[in-house]
């Protein structure tokens, strides 16, 4: 399995078959497990083996297949699934730091991630936010001893790309654990672990599911971190992934490589078609040469990603007219779906941020986040251009 290419790993990694030798992975709907004797129960609670389970909050065979498959795909030793991407982020941050510790994080984060950092700051954790695209900011912040560094490979929603290799080197010098949310980049052609991340987080709700069906998250890293730091906190606080959602996401992984590459190819075509459009103040896509971190994106990723952002001239009113004129992309706050999805971050996902913070992050009233799906690209381009024409 170590020699398999990603597409093969995505189909066959981590498979555990029951005595019936089923083709499709089984869903083990059970909270607990039966022991043959009291002695066996005692032994299992003392040390659980790779094919032994105690309670679904601690582990489940279906969930374990998902963990092992994603760990193999990312290239890490181990993984642990969570009920959602935010449950995974919360558990990593809570488990890895304590009052008095110092966290350095990129300022461009999903709103809920910023909320958790604010919560930690209220309990005596020092939180320092930096411009994730500035090498000077990272060097200055990480000149001091630090417990943990947190960033998104591609920021939500303005698509800043952070140099993971650089931050990894600086994090090691500061004695910090580097935690990377790689959800936007996906593990397809953009492994954060290969770039130097110690811990990688995915919201499997997004591209991994790929069909808008179920919540999920996963934390990937060394066996020492997963079993020694993360698991004790996660299993006692209870944000466990359901076996059904794990099974759905296992099915999603089978087509992940094909879907991500197809969506990224369409995103690149859409970005090229809209370049220079008179109704746009900005067009943000890491695959374009004019993206400020294009060189970093080209080095870290095999593709430009499935996400782009359009900053419409005319602000919120123009953005709303554009959104309401679209016929193919749906208005929602999810991403990474087979369906193209458009979002207005300033009034939805990042609504609670103060106006000054939105401005600093580039979340303008006219900004629209576009998650490109699997529809015919020509249809998408025609629909977007028609919607722009009504502004």
Secondary structure, DSSP 4 states (H G I P E B T S, - for coil): -TT--HHHHHHHTT----TT--SSPPP---SB---SSHHHHHHHHH---TT--SBTTT--HHHHHHHHHHHHHHT-SEEEEESSHHHHHHHHHHHH--TT-EEEEES---HHHHHHHHHHHTTT-EEEEE-TT-HHHHHHHTTS--SEEEEESB-TTT--B--HHHHHHHHHHTT-EEEEE-TTT-SSS--HHHHT-SEEEE-TTTTTT-SS----EEEEE-HHHIIIIIHHHHHHHT-PPPHHHHHHHHHHHHTHHHHHHHHHHHHHHHHHHHTT-TTEEEEE-TTSTTSTTHHHHHHH-SS--SEEEEEETTHHHHHHHHHHH-SSSEE-S--S-SS-EEE-GGGTTTTTS-HHHHHHHT--TTEEEEE--SS-HHHHHHHHHHHHHT-
